[in-house]
Every structure is written in C-alpha cells, then in structure tokens.
Amino acid sequence: MTAAPKIHAGPGSNAKLGKGVFVSTSSRTTCPNTCPFKNNGCYAENFPMNQHWNAVTNGQRGDSWEVFLAQVRKLAKSELWRHNQAGDLAGEGDSIDLNALNELVLANRGRRGFTYTHKPMRTTEERAAVKSACRNGFTINVSTDSMLDAENAFHEGFPVATVLPSTTKGLQTRTHGGVPVLVCPAVTKGWTCKQCGLCYDANRRYIIGFPAHGARKKTVDGVIASDLTTRTACAQG
C-alpha cells in the first residue's frame, strides 16, 4: 500500500459542500510549488480552515492512507463526496503519486468522488492517469489560474475549473476562444455542492469559474491581474 502523510476525512460541516457531505483534507506537503496562490491568497489559509489544515499537516489529526481508503469504500453507492477541501492529490509538491491515485480510483468505484488539482502534470503518465480517473468515476478538475490555461486544458479533454476576479458578475462568461465558463452556482444561486454536483460531471462542455472569495480575495485578484499583464506583455513580444 501507499506510504503517505496522514489524511483527515469524514462527514463535514463545510457549509458550501452541504451538511454531512464526506470530505477529506490532505497535508500541505501535497500542494504544488507551482501554484501561484500557495501562501499567497489560498482560500484554505483562512480561519478556521487554516487551523484544521495545520493539524493535519503536523500529524496531530487524521489517519493513514489505508484507513482513508477504507472509509471511502464504506460510502454508500452513488454518494457524492469531495476529496481535499484543502491539499492536493497524493504526492509531494508538484508530483502525483500514481499508485495512490489508482488506489483511490478503485476505492471510489460506484461512488461519486470529485476533487481539484493544481499539480502541473508535467509527464504524459500523470496526464493519462488523471484522464483515466475521470473515465472511471473519480472526477479530477484541473484548476487553472487564467482563461488561457483554462481553455487549453479544456481542449485537451480535462474537466476544468478556473479562478475569476472577485468582481465577476452574472451567471456565465466565456474564454477568449468562446468556451463557456459557468460561474459556480454556490455564488450565483446559493446552492451547496450536495445540491449541485456539476463538478462531478467529467463530461461537461463548459468550464466552472470560481470568483475569488474570502478574506484574501484582493490578493487573489492581484495574482490574476499580474498573470494577465505578464501574458499580454509576452504576446506583444
């Protein structure tokens, strides 16, 4: 079995997910160094999530990977659950532990697990493993930080989520290439993930956008604006 840091999981009290939705939290060590929001506006660094995340990272809270997989296998058939309200796929930093991912996909069989990853997926093996997970009932949304990255990932065949400015208005927008971006219904309609379930749909023909939120949303807005300025400058040569 996979050797991994402790992971905490169980029926949660996360209001956005919905009361009682099974949810996990992985160590900070799983977060990729390439994520521009790492220690720079990540929503999970807000109180009180930050305290819980620290306890999991320090090994003060949580169970082994094997215990976590057993918990997943005990979930009811077709149950919607979220992997990682904080943290990323198993694997240190930028890498994905492919053995651990395969174990999780197998444990989730018959359930409706979904998650997001900021991992850069630099190898063909990692990209293939993420797509395979999606085909086999465990949906991994590729988290992006710009409309361009979101559009590229979408055309590569991944389910995609992207961050939007905190000032975003309306139910929907589009990438520069015309791909629809649906603003998360938790923002526009007050739905919970339990009511919605769109992030589990690996075959959807649109990107899901999450407006920057929380106490550090202005920091996130700054990262988005900086990324756009850099890309524009590069495009202009």
Backbone torsions as a table, in degrees:
resi	resn	phi	psi	omega
1	MET	NA	166.1	-174.9
2	THR	-77.0	134.3	173.0
3	ALA	-89.2	121.0	-176.1
4	ALA	-149.1	159.8	175.1
5	PRO	-61.1	164.3	177.8
6	LYS	-60.5	150.7	177.7
7	ILE	-135.7	134.9	-179.1
8	HIS	-101.1	135.5	179.4
9	ALA	-152.2	154.3	177.2
10	GLY	160.1	176.4	175.8
11	PRO	-59.9	126.2	-172.4
12	GLY	-101.6	175.4	177.2
13	SER	-117.8	15.8	179.2
14	ASN	-65.2	114.6	-174.5
15	ALA	-62.7	-33.8	-179.0
16	LYS	-68.8	-36.7	179.6
17	LEU	-71.6	-40.6	-173.7
18	GLY	116.0	140.7	-175.1
19	LYS	-58.4	130.0	174.3
20	GLY	84.8	-1.1	178.4
21	VAL	-68.5	130.0	178.9
22	PHE	-65.6	129.3	-175.3
23	VAL	-146.3	146.4	178.8
24	SER	-115.8	164.5	174.9
25	THR	-136.9	126.4	179.9
26	SER	-107.6	157.2	-179.8
27	SER	-54.5	150.6	175.2
28	ARG	-58.6	-24.7	-176.9
29	THR	-66.0	-15.4	178.4
30	THR	-81.0	-14.1	-176.6
31	CYS	-75.3	132.9	-178.3
32	PRO	-71.7	144.8	177.5
33	ASN	-70.0	-17.2	-179.5
34	THR	-77.8	-12.2	-179.2
35	CYS	-68.8	121.5	-177.8
36	PRO	-70.5	-12.6	-179.0
37	PHE	-97.8	-0.4	179.0
38	LYS	-64.6	118.8	-175.1
39	ASN	56.6	27.4	-174.8
40	ASN	-151.6	48.1	176.2
41	GLY	111.7	-1.4	179.1
42	CYS	-53.6	130.7	-176.9
43	TYR	-61.0	-30.0	-177.5
44	ALA	-72.0	-9.8	178.1
45	GLU	-87.8	3.6	175.8
46	ASN	-85.3	151.5	174.4
47	PHE	-71.5	140.6	3.5
48	PRO	-95.2	-2.6	-178.9
49	MET	-56.4	-37.1	-177.6
50	ASN	-58.4	-40.7	179.6
51	GLN	-63.7	-45.2	179.5
52	HIS	-63.3	-44.6	-178.8
53	TRP	-61.8	-41.7	177.6
54	ASN	-61.5	-41.0	-179.1
55	ALA	-65.1	-38.1	177.3
56	VAL	-67.9	-44.7	-178.6
57	THR	-62.7	-38.4	-179.1
58	ASN	-80.4	-3.4	179.5
59	GLY	80.8	10.4	-179.7
60	GLN	-81.8	-15.8	-176.4
61	ARG	-143.0	142.2	176.5
62	GLY	116.5	178.8	-177.5
63	ASP	-130.1	179.9	178.4
64	SER	-74.4	164.3	176.3
65	TRP	-58.3	-39.6	-179.0
66	GLU	-63.8	-41.9	178.0
67	VAL	-65.0	-41.0	177.9
68	PHE	-59.4	-46.1	179.2
69	LEU	-61.1	-38.4	178.3
70	ALA	-64.0	-37.4	176.9
71	GLN	-63.2	-42.3	180.0
72	VAL	-63.4	-42.6	-178.8
73	ARG	-64.7	-22.9	-179.4
74	LYS	-85.6	-8.4	179.5
75	LEU	-65.3	151.6	179.2
76	ALA	-64.9	149.6	176.7
77	LYS	-58.5	137.2	179.7
78	SER	71.1	7.8	-179.9
79	GLU	-70.4	132.5	177.0
80	LEU	-83.4	128.8	178.0
81	TRP	-146.6	158.5	-178.2
82	ARG	-115.5	127.9	172.3
83	HIS	-89.8	124.3	173.6
84	ASN	71.1	81.3	165.6
85	GLN	-71.8	-18.0	171.3
86	ALA	-149.7	145.8	-175.8
87	GLY	95.1	-179.4	-175.2
88	ASP	-135.2	-174.0	178.2
89	LEU	-56.6	151.0	-179.8
90	ALA	-55.8	140.7	-176.3
91	GLY	130.7	137.8	-178.7
92	GLU	-71.3	132.1	173.0
93	GLY	55.3	-125.6	-173.5
94	ASP	-74.5	-17.0	-173.3
95	SER	-87.4	155.6	174.2
96	ILE	-109.8	129.2	175.0
97	ASP	-78.5	100.8	-174.0
98	LEU	-66.3	-33.4	177.1
99	ASN	-65.0	-44.0	179.4
100	ALA	-64.0	-41.0	179.4
101	LEU	-62.5	-43.0	178.9
102	ASN	-62.7	-41.2	177.7
103	GLU	-61.0	-40.1	-178.7
104	LEU	-69.4	-41.0	177.8
105	VAL	-59.9	-42.4	179.2
106	LEU	-66.6	-41.6	179.8
107	ALA	-65.2	-32.5	-177.5
108	ASN	-79.7	-8.8	-173.9
109	ARG	-50.0	124.4	-179.3
110	GLY	91.2	-10.2	176.8
111	ARG	-107.2	172.7	-177.6
112	ARG	-115.8	71.7	178.6
113	GLY	-84.5	143.2	175.6
114	PHE	-143.7	157.4	179.5
115	THR	-158.6	-174.8	178.3
116	TYR	-133.8	149.4	175.8
117	THR	-136.1	137.9	173.5
118	HIS	-102.9	3.9	179.8
119	LYS	-58.4	140.2	-176.8
120	PRO	-72.1	-15.6	178.8
121	MET	48.7	65.1	-174.5
122	ARG	-81.4	-14.7	-178.2
123	THR	-109.0	154.1	177.9
124	THR	-64.9	-30.4	179.4
125	GLU	-65.7	-42.1	179.8
126	GLU	-66.7	-43.2	-179.1
127	ARG	-65.3	-39.7	178.5
128	ALA	-66.8	-37.7	-178.9
129	ALA	-66.9	-38.4	178.8
130	VAL	-66.6	-43.1	178.2
131	LYS	-64.9	-39.4	178.9
132	SER	-63.6	-40.8	177.7
133	ALA	-58.6	-44.1	-179.9
134	CYS	-62.7	-39.8	179.5
135	ARG	-67.9	-24.3	-175.1
136	ASN	-106.6	25.6	168.1
137	GLY	94.1	-0.1	175.6
138	PHE	-116.0	105.2	-171.7
139	THR	-85.9	122.5	177.0
140	ILE	-111.8	108.7	177.1
141	ASN	-81.6	127.6	177.2
142	VAL	-78.7	117.7	-179.3
143	SER	-85.0	126.8	-179.2
144	THR	-122.5	164.6	-172.7
145	ASP	-117.4	5.2	178.7
146	SER	-154.8	159.5	177.9
147	MET	-62.6	-36.4	-179.6
148	LEU	-64.3	-48.4	178.5
149	ASP	-62.9	-39.0	179.4
150	ALA	-62.3	-45.0	-179.4
151	GLU	-64.4	-42.2	179.7
152	ASN	-62.7	-44.3	179.9
153	ALA	-65.9	-38.0	178.3
154	PHE	-61.0	-46.8	-178.2
155	HIS	-70.7	-18.2	175.8
156	GLU	-81.4	-8.7	174.6
157	GLY	101.7	12.1	178.2
158	PHE	-91.7	150.6	163.4
159	PRO	-71.1	135.9	-168.5
160	VAL	-128.2	141.9	170.1
161	ALA	-125.7	149.1	178.5
162	THR	-142.8	155.9	178.4
163	VAL	-88.6	141.9	179.7
164	LEU	-121.2	157.2	176.4
165	PRO	-57.3	148.9	-178.7
166	SER	-63.3	-19.6	-178.4
167	THR	-87.4	4.3	-177.8
168	THR	-57.5	131.5	178.6
169	LYS	-119.2	156.7	175.5
170	GLY	91.6	172.5	-176.8
171	LEU	-87.6	-23.7	-172.2
172	GLN	-153.3	149.2	171.1
173	THR	-138.3	-170.1	-179.9
174	ARG	-141.8	154.8	172.8
175	THR	-74.4	171.9	179.7
176	HIS	-61.4	-28.6	179.6
177	GLY	-88.5	1.9	174.6
178	GLY	95.9	6.2	178.9
179	VAL	-74.0	129.2	-180.0
180	PRO	-63.4	140.1	175.2
181	VAL	-123.4	110.2	-179.7
182	LEU	-88.1	123.1	177.0
183	VAL	-69.9	133.5	-176.7
184	CYS	-46.7	124.9	-179.6
185	PRO	-60.4	-17.1	174.4
186	ALA	-63.8	-30.8	180.0
187	VAL	-84.1	-45.6	-172.6
188	THR	-85.4	-27.6	-175.2
189	LYS	-126.5	-5.0	-179.5
190	GLY	75.3	17.3	178.8
191	TRP	-73.5	154.6	169.3
192	THR	-93.8	165.6	175.9
193	CYS	-60.2	-34.3	-179.8
194	LYS	-63.4	-36.3	178.9
195	GLN	-78.1	-29.2	-170.3
196	CYS	-93.8	-73.1	178.3
197	GLY	78.1	7.8	-176.8
198	LEU	-65.5	-31.5	-179.3
199	CYS	-70.1	-12.5	175.5
200	TYR	-83.5	-20.9	-176.1
201	ASP	-75.7	99.6	-177.0
202	ALA	-74.8	-12.6	-176.2
203	ASN	-106.0	11.5	-178.5
204	ARG	-64.4	150.8	-176.3
205	ARG	-103.7	36.8	177.5
206	TYR	-154.9	163.0	177.2
207	ILE	-96.3	146.3	175.1
208	ILE	-100.9	127.8	-178.0
209	GLY	-107.3	135.8	179.1
210	PHE	-115.8	107.6	176.2
211	PRO	-61.3	141.0	177.5
212	ALA	-54.5	136.2	-177.3
213	HIS	-146.0	172.2	179.2
214	GLY	90.8	-179.3	-174.6
215	ALA	-64.1	-21.2	-175.8
216	ARG	-112.9	27.7	-176.9
217	LYS	-63.9	-31.4	178.6
218	LYS	-67.1	-33.2	175.3
219	THR	-63.8	-43.6	178.4
220	VAL	-63.3	-42.4	176.9
221	ASP	-57.1	-39.5	179.5
222	GLY	-65.3	-39.3	178.2
223	VAL	-64.5	-43.5	179.5
224	ILE	-62.1	-46.2	-178.6
225	ALA	-64.4	-39.6	179.4
226	SER	-64.9	-41.4	179.6
227	ASP	-64.2	-41.1	-180.0
228	LEU	-65.4	-41.6	-179.9
229	THR	-62.9	-43.1	-179.8
230	THR	-63.4	-45.3	-179.5
231	ARG	-63.9	-39.1	179.9
232	THR	-65.7	-41.8	179.5
233	ALA	-63.5	-41.3	179.6
234	CYS	-65.3	-41.0	-179.0
235	ALA	-64.6	-32.5	-179.1
236	GLN	-84.6	-3.3	173.8
237	GLY	81.3	NA	NA
